[in-house]
Amino acid sequence: MPWLLLLTLGAAGCRDREADYPANYREYAYISNGGSNTVTVLDLVNMRQDRVIAVGAGPSGLAVNPRRNEVYVVNSGSGTVTVINAESNTVAATIPVHRRPYFIDLDAQGARAYVANSASNNVSVLDLALRREVGVIGAGEAPGLARIAGDGKTVVITNRASGSVSIADAGSFKVRSSFGHCPGATDAIILPDSSKAFIACSGGHQVMVIGLAHATGSEPTSTDVLLSFLDVGKTPIHLALKPDGGEAFVSNYDSDTISEINTSTNEVGGAYLVGPHPVRGLVNADNSLLYVSDFSAGRVGVYSIDDGKLIPPGVRVGEGPDALAFSASGRMLLVVNAQSADIAAVRTTTNPASLLTLFPAGGAPNDIAVKAFRVH
């Protein structure tokens, strides 16, 4: 019964009184509902549901444009990307891609998007202004993720079925190198200076480290090179990077731990018990706290990075917590609960962090993205 009460509060609206927004400020959270073929839109200024938008079949990955007031939804069942106008929260366009896409990544200018098509063994390159595919990058078997480096020159593709990683040139759409022996290659992160990529080999217990060809930085290199395999916990499925790029945290699903990686030395600092089946992590803006979704505990754990320990008791959020996103101010953490089909809003300004409210979502919610802007 307490959860039903919280759900009612979320639906009715519960304004965050810590915030004082200008009249032309807008901030929305977008949640893809894979089982309902919809996107739930939450108004984070007024803390209420804004609307539900019909999209394609099996919506999964989301991304927001850093330069335009647009949000992009990957529809895995229909092989398309839906473009949402964030100012009106309406569908602006639908872009065809290939079979079984799941995730989408954008370059820093918001000009191009990269969509890995898992059933087509390739990556679609989209021109977001023209709203069409302008190139295709070949990949390995069942590519799940394509990340574009911050300098816009390199695309890192994880190939889950072939246990490999493809490195492509963003300008020519050509694969320039590939690396194997990464079973179940899944998540990938790229350092802010575009010098390295870290890939979770979820079929085993390692993280692959690749040095990327780059012309800038303290050690420029002309080729991609395999630097190391780092031993972490069982079934590493997600990598969370500190905003300063200095450390990465691995969610080890079957070890109930997180592993801490020093990204400059490529060394594992240690593993820490966090709770049953951690699936996602997210580091706050000042690099001090890591929030971890404990999928089988219905809880988000809060880990103090400087102290190297959990801050008890964590936050009870709902069933099957998975994807995480901060509000623009960082005062609120939004948690997608895949099994209870709702979204938890957690206050990060209280000590310890505390649940503010819950919002209803559609069937099988699986990803979240936040867009903040001012209207003119």
Protein Blocks (a to p, Z undefined) as FASTA:
>chain_A
ZZmmmmmmmmnopadfkbccdfkbccddddddfknopacdddfklopafbdcdddehiab
dcddfkbccdddddfknopacdddfklopafbdcdddehifbdcddfkomaccdddfkno
pacdddfklopafbdcdddehiabdcddfkopaccdddfknopacdddfklopafbdceh
iehiabdcddfklpaccdddfklmcdcddddddfedjbdcfbdcdfbdcdddehiabdcd
dfklpaccdddfknopacdddfklopafbdcdfbehiabdcddfkopaccdddfknopac
dddfklopacdebjafbghiabdcddfkopaccdddfklopaddddfkbccdddfbdcdd
dehiabdcddddddZZ
